[in-house]
Amino acid sequence: RWWSCDAGVIFMRTLAGALRLGFFVTHWCVAEWLDDALAPLVGQCAHIEHRGEWWSYEWCHRLHVKQYHRRPTGEIEQAILLGRFDAESTRARRGAGRTHHFSNGAECHVGARRRLAEGSPSRRRSAEVRFMCCDKRPAAEHEKNGTYIEVVQEPRTCEYHVKVCSKHVCAAAAAAASARDDRSHSMPKHERVQYREAVREMFQHAYDGYLAHGYPESELRPTSC
């Protein structure tokens, strides 16, 4: 839905609130675009397993994130839920862009004894999955449908960051860039000139007011000048 997300005209026609409005529109549209781009992944999972490391990880789109240990025989043991997809929290964090939030995972046992003694509520594991376009990087052996887990990090105890590379993100980003290029020439020349002159006049008015009433103290009384 990139076509509905261009804040360029809004910026030019609402100069007073342009930056704040542009920021809101941009991030709302990134969220909408992400949902559309990743729709083919609903119900699909990806895994990352490294030889010599105890933990492996599973991410299932809009479902859950888990870590587990796989025995040499292939059997899985010690599966731990890191979080279930939290749609409400994901919507609340739309400013984060291409990120899904997973919460209410298994209990975090680190510091559990102290919290129990203090009467504090138990702490649950959580994860954030960030979607990236990694088309210039080699695909992993376990890549499925152009989507794979590139890395899992634990920056803080029981809080996980998962980086997912997907061809769907690349395709949508390319389409968005093409659409933006097509729109760059959609405003007639006379209208572009009109807005340019309006901005120039506004700047000149503000600068003249500063020289007349503020310079050299760099102070103005807005209501009087």
C-alpha positions as CSV (number, residue, x, y, z in Angstrom):
1,R,0.0,0.0,0.0
2,W,2.9,2.4,-0.6
3,W,0.8,4.4,-3.0
4,S,-1.4,5.7,-0.2
5,C,1.6,6.6,2.0
6,D,3.3,9.5,0.3
7,A,3.4,12.4,2.7
8,G,5.1,14.8,0.2
9,V,2.1,16.9,-0.7
10,I,0.9,16.9,2.9
11,F,4.3,18.3,3.9
12,M,4.1,21.1,1.4
13,R,0.5,22.1,2.1
14,T,0.7,21.9,5.9
15,L,4.1,23.4,6.7
16,A,3.2,24.2,10.3
17,G,2.7,20.6,11.3
18,A,4.6,18.9,8.4
19,L,7.3,17.1,10.3
20,R,5.1,15.6,12.9
21,L,2.4,14.6,10.5
22,G,4.8,13.2,8.0
23,F,6.4,11.0,10.7
24,F,3.1,9.6,11.7
25,V,1.9,8.9,8.2
26,T,5.2,7.3,7.3
27,H,5.2,4.8,10.1
28,W,1.6,4.0,9.8
29,C,2.1,3.1,6.2
30,V,5.2,1.0,6.9
31,A,3.0,-1.1,9.2
32,E,0.3,-1.5,6.6
33,W,2.9,-2.3,3.9
34,L,4.5,-4.9,6.2
35,D,1.3,-6.8,6.7
36,D,0.5,-6.9,3.0
37,A,4.1,-7.9,2.0
38,L,4.3,-10.8,4.5
39,A,0.8,-12.2,3.9
40,P,2.2,-15.2,2.0
41,L,4.1,-16.3,5.1
42,V,1.0,-16.8,7.4
43,G,1.2,-20.1,9.1
44,Q,4.8,-20.8,7.8
45,C,7.8,-21.4,10.1
46,A,11.6,-21.0,9.8
47,H,14.4,-22.5,11.8
48,I,18.1,-21.7,12.5
49,E,20.4,-24.4,13.8
50,H,24.2,-24.1,14.2
51,R,26.5,-27.0,14.7
52,G,28.3,-26.8,18.1
53,E,25.7,-24.6,19.7
54,W,23.2,-25.9,22.2
55,W,20.2,-23.8,21.3
56,S,18.3,-23.7,18.0
57,Y,15.4,-21.5,17.2
58,E,12.0,-21.6,15.5
59,W,9.9,-18.7,14.3
60,C,6.4,-19.2,13.0
61,H,4.9,-16.1,11.4
62,R,2.2,-14.4,13.6
63,L,2.3,-17.5,15.9
64,H,5.3,-18.0,18.1
65,V,9.1,-18.0,18.7
66,K,10.7,-20.9,20.4
67,Q,14.2,-22.2,21.3
68,Y,15.0,-25.9,21.5
69,H,17.8,-28.4,21.7
70,R,18.2,-31.1,19.1
71,R,19.9,-34.3,20.0
72,P,22.4,-35.9,17.6
73,T,19.7,-38.5,17.0
74,G,17.5,-35.7,15.7
75,E,15.1,-35.7,18.6
76,I,14.0,-32.3,20.0
77,E,14.2,-31.7,23.7
78,Q,14.0,-28.7,26.1
79,A,11.7,-26.7,23.9
80,I,11.1,-23.3,25.5
81,L,8.5,-20.8,24.3
82,L,10.0,-17.3,23.9
83,G,6.8,-15.6,23.1
84,R,3.4,-15.7,21.3
85,F,2.5,-13.2,18.6
86,D,1.1,-10.1,20.3
87,A,-1.0,-8.2,17.8
88,E,-1.9,-5.4,20.2
89,S,1.7,-4.7,21.3
90,T,2.8,-4.9,17.6
91,R,0.2,-2.2,16.7
92,A,1.3,-0.1,19.6
93,R,4.9,-0.3,18.5
94,R,4.3,0.6,14.8
95,G,6.9,3.3,15.1
96,A,9.5,0.5,15.1
97,G,8.6,-0.2,11.5
98,R,9.3,-3.7,10.3
99,T,8.9,-5.4,13.7
100,H,6.6,-7.9,15.2
101,H,6.4,-8.3,19.0
102,F,6.0,-11.7,20.8
103,S,5.2,-11.7,24.5
104,N,4.1,-14.0,27.4
105,G,6.7,-16.7,26.8
106,A,7.9,-19.2,29.3
107,E,8.9,-17.9,32.8
108,C,12.3,-16.4,33.1
109,H,14.0,-18.2,35.9
110,V,16.9,-15.8,36.2
111,G,16.2,-13.8,39.3
112,A,13.0,-15.7,40.0
113,R,14.0,-16.5,43.6
114,R,14.6,-12.9,44.5
115,R,11.3,-11.8,42.9
116,L,9.5,-14.5,44.8
117,A,11.0,-13.3,48.1
118,E,10.0,-9.7,47.2
119,G,6.5,-10.7,46.1
120,S,7.1,-9.3,42.6
121,P,5.3,-10.8,39.7
122,S,7.0,-13.4,37.6
123,R,8.8,-12.3,34.5
124,R,8.1,-13.8,31.1
125,R,10.3,-14.2,28.1
126,S,9.6,-12.0,25.0
127,A,11.0,-11.6,21.5
128,E,11.0,-9.0,18.7
129,V,11.2,-10.2,15.1
130,R,12.5,-7.7,12.7
131,F,12.0,-8.3,8.9
132,M,14.8,-7.3,6.5
133,C,15.6,-7.5,2.8
134,C,18.8,-9.5,2.5
135,D,18.8,-10.1,-1.2
136,K,22.5,-9.5,-1.4
137,R,23.4,-12.0,1.2
138,P,23.8,-15.8,0.7
139,A,20.8,-17.8,1.5
140,A,21.0,-20.2,4.4
141,E,20.8,-23.9,3.9
142,H,17.5,-24.0,5.8
143,E,15.9,-21.2,3.7
144,K,12.3,-21.9,2.8
145,N,10.4,-19.9,0.2
146,G,13.0,-17.1,0.3
147,T,12.6,-16.5,4.0
148,Y,15.0,-17.5,6.7
149,I,16.3,-16.6,10.2
150,E,19.6,-14.8,9.8
151,V,20.5,-14.3,13.5
152,V,19.1,-14.5,17.0
153,Q,20.4,-12.4,19.8
154,E,19.7,-12.0,23.5
155,P,20.7,-8.4,24.3
156,R,19.1,-8.7,27.8
157,T,18.3,-11.8,29.8
158,C,15.1,-13.5,28.5
159,E,14.6,-10.8,25.8
160,Y,15.4,-11.9,22.3
161,H,15.9,-10.2,19.0
162,V,15.3,-12.2,15.8
163,K,16.3,-11.0,12.4
164,V,14.3,-12.6,9.6
165,C,15.3,-12.1,5.9
166,S,12.5,-12.4,3.3
167,K,12.3,-12.0,-0.4
168,H,8.8,-10.7,0.2
169,V,10.3,-7.6,1.9
170,C,12.7,-7.1,-1.0
171,A,9.9,-7.3,-3.6
172,A,7.6,-4.9,-1.8
173,A,10.5,-2.4,-1.2
174,A,11.4,-2.5,-4.9
175,A,7.7,-2.0,-5.9
176,A,7.5,0.9,-3.5
177,A,10.6,2.6,-4.9
178,S,9.3,2.3,-8.4
179,A,5.9,3.8,-7.4
180,R,7.7,6.7,-5.7
181,D,9.7,7.4,-8.8
182,D,6.5,7.4,-10.9
183,R,4.9,9.9,-8.5
184,S,7.8,12.2,-8.5
185,H,6.7,13.9,-11.7
186,S,2.9,13.8,-11.0
187,M,2.7,17.5,-9.8
188,P,2.4,20.0,-12.7
189,K,5.3,22.4,-13.1
190,H,3.2,25.5,-12.4
191,E,2.0,24.0,-9.1
192,R,5.6,23.2,-8.1
193,V,6.6,26.7,-8.8
194,Q,3.7,28.1,-6.9
195,Y,4.6,26.1,-3.8
196,R,8.3,27.0,-4.2
197,E,7.5,30.7,-4.2
198,A,5.1,30.3,-1.2
199,V,7.9,28.7,0.8
200,R,10.3,31.4,-0.3
201,E,8.0,34.2,0.8
202,M,7.4,32.5,4.2
203,F,11.1,32.2,4.8
204,Q,11.7,35.8,3.8
205,H,8.9,37.1,6.1
206,A,10.4,35.2,9.0
207,Y,14.0,36.3,8.3
208,D,12.9,39.9,7.9
209,G,11.0,39.7,11.2
210,Y,14.1,38.4,13.0
211,L,16.3,41.2,11.6
212,A,13.8,43.8,12.5
213,H,12.8,42.7,16.0
214,G,15.3,40.0,17.3
215,Y,18.8,40.7,16.0
216,P,21.3,40.7,17.6
217,E,19.7,39.3,20.8
218,S,18.2,36.3,18.8
219,E,14.8,36.8,20.6
220,L,11.4,37.5,19.3
221,R,8.0,38.3,20.8
222,P,5.7,36.2,18.5
223,T,2.4,38.0,19.4
224,S,3.8,41.5,18.6
225,C,5.8,40.8,15.4
